[in-house]
């Protein structure tokens, strides 16, 4: 029995390599998730699939030489970009635009060539927010009421913002000019767990 092997008839074998340490990003900014093939080879004609937990519901899919969007997770539509200029060098980096809090967590990078594939997992972490990042969420407030006692006026406002770590949050209160004039010389008492700046 004779076997004939034709060059290029078998898929290349490679390892998908990502960063060892978690990547960090800031809400509202962009981040590049980095992965590459080892040994270095072109991934132009391969399938590159970035996903969170389910391969069929992907963050970004490159197949047949172009991006595919059918089946993309709705939250990532218009926010992902595979850096195709680097594909010939074996880089399959993915840029995510306008990072959201929900983007934090694990990402799978799967590269397939014919019947052979490999993948790696990397983690994206979000850095804590502070005043330098200009992050100013507007909290919906309700059930406000005002009353007087002992010659002083009090304004009670209920505002709610869900946070992971309240120990690291500083809360600043802003009032419209009309309210400032009414509240001049008054004090704001935030709930326990917050400090007023």
N, C-alpha and C positions, 0 to 999 in steps of 0.2 A: 504494500500500500504506500503510495507516494502522497505527501502533503505539500501543497504549494502555498507559500506565504507571499502575499503581495504587499509592498510597502504602503503604508497609509490605510490598510484595511482593518486595522485594530485600533481601538481608542487608546489614547495616551494615558499613562498612569502618573498621578501626581498627588500631592498633599496640599490641602487648603490650610493656610496658616494665617492666624489673626493675632492681635496684640495679646500679650500675656496678662496685662493689667487692665482693669476696667477703664473705659473712656469716660471723660467728663464733659459735660455740656451745660449751657445756661439757657434757661427758658427764653424764647424769643430770638435766639441766635441760631446759626447753622452748625452742623457737625458732620464730619466725614468718618464713616465706619470703614476701617482699612482691613483688607484681606488680599492675599496674593497666593499664587501657585508656586510650589516647589517640587521639582526644579522649574526654573523660569521657562515659560512657554506661552505662546499666544492663546488667549481665551476668546478671540473674536468669533470663532465658530462654535463655541460651547454655550451651554445654557447656564446662566447665573441667576440663582434664586435667593433673594433675601426674605426671610420670614421670621415671625415671632415664635409661635408654637406649632401652627398647622401649616405644612408646606403648600396646601391648596389655597390657603388664604394668605397671600403674600404681601410683603411690604413693597417689593419691586421684583420684576421678572424681565430678564433679557433672554430672548429665544429667537432662533432663526435670523440672527443678525440685527434685531431691533427690539425695542421695548414693547412689552405686552401689558395691557392694563385691565383686561377682562379678568376679574377675580381679585383685583387689588383691594386691600383693606381700605374702606372709604376714608378713614381718617388720614391716610397718607396720599390721597389723590392730589396731584399738583405740588407735592412737597418732596419728591424723591428724584434723584438724578444719578444714574450710573455713569461714572467717569470713563467714557468709552475711549478717550485718547490714550488711556493707560492699558487697555486690554491687550495690546500686542506684546507688552512686557509682562503679562501675567498678573497685572493688578486688577482687582475687581471691586474697587472702592465704591461705596455708596454715599452720596451726600443727602442729608435730610435737612430741609429748610424749615425755618421758624419752629424750633423745638418747642414741644408742649410737655406739660407734666406727665401726660399719659405715655410719652415716648420712652420713659425710663424703663429699664429692664434688659432682658436677654434678647439677642438677635442671632439667628442662624444664617450662615453664609454657605450655600450649597452650590457646587459647581459640577456639572455633568457633561461628559463627553461620550456619546454613544451609550454603551452599557456600563461604563465606569463612572463613578462619582465619589466625591468626598465632601465633607463639610466641617465647619468649625463653629464654635459658639463664642460670642463676645458679649460683654455687658456694658450697658450705657448707664451712667449715673449722672444725676443732675446736682449741680452745686447749689448750696444754700443761697438764698437771695438776701441782699442787703441794700442800703440806700444807694450804693454806687451803681447798681444795675438798673435803677430807674423802674423798678417793678412796683406798680401802684394799683392793685386790684380795687375795683369799685364794688363795695359790698352793698347789697340791697338792704335797706332799712325799713322797718315797719313799726307799727304800734307806738308811735311817738305821742307823748302827752306832756303837758306843762302844768305845774302847780306851784303855789306859793306857800312859804312857811317861815314865820319869824322875820318877815320883811325881805326874804330872799326868794328868787325864782329858780325853779328846777326844771330841766328838760330831760325826759327819759326817752332814749332811742334804743331800739333793739336791732343790732346788726349781727350777721352771722357769716363767718368765713371758716371753712374747714381746712385745718393745717395738720401736717404730720408731726411737727416738733415745735410746740408753742414755746418751749424754753429758749429758742433762738430767734423769736420774732419780736420786733419792736413795732409798736403801733402808734401811728401819728393821726390825729384827728384834724380834719379840715372843715371849716364852715363857710357857707356863702357869706358875702359881705353883709347882707341884711341881718343874718343871724349873729355875725360877729358883733355888730353894733348892739344887739340886744344882750349878748352874752359877755360883753366887756367886763372884766373883773370877776368872771365866774371861773369855775373849775370843771375839769372833765375827769370822771372817775371810771376808768376802764375796768373790765372784769378781772378777777384774779388770774394770774398767769401771764399778764401782759405788763409791759412797762411803757410809760408815756414819754415820748420824746418831743 
